[in-house]
Amino acid sequence: MNSNNKEIYNDEITQKLSVEEIAKLKEQGITGDELIKIIMDSNESTKKRTLLSQEKIMKKKDKIHTFKIWIQQTNLFNVMETFFEQDLKRIK
């Protein structure tokens, strides 16, 4: 692990999995967390990065490859908060 990521480059050589291979893994029903672990393990540059950088990459991959849903009780506050997040002009 390096003290900085200055000389680390992401390209096709460092990532051993292709987009098609990742899609096949998703079709096989692999969970998002397992998929992220496989992607991170297959990338050579990830192992050389700092811990902070690795955590940032994990968060980005988590947003891309996992699906999360929150079920909330319906009340006026939650409805307004949802509209506010989607489109601020609707509230005015």
GIZIWO-V527073 format. One line per field, one symbol per residue. ss: DSSP state (a for helix, b for strand, c for the rest). A space follows every 10 residues. Layout:
ss=???
This chain:
ss=cccccccccc ccccbcccaa aaaaaaaccc caaaaaaaaa aabaaaaacc aaaaaaaaaa aaaaaccccc cccccaaaaa aaaaaacaaa ac
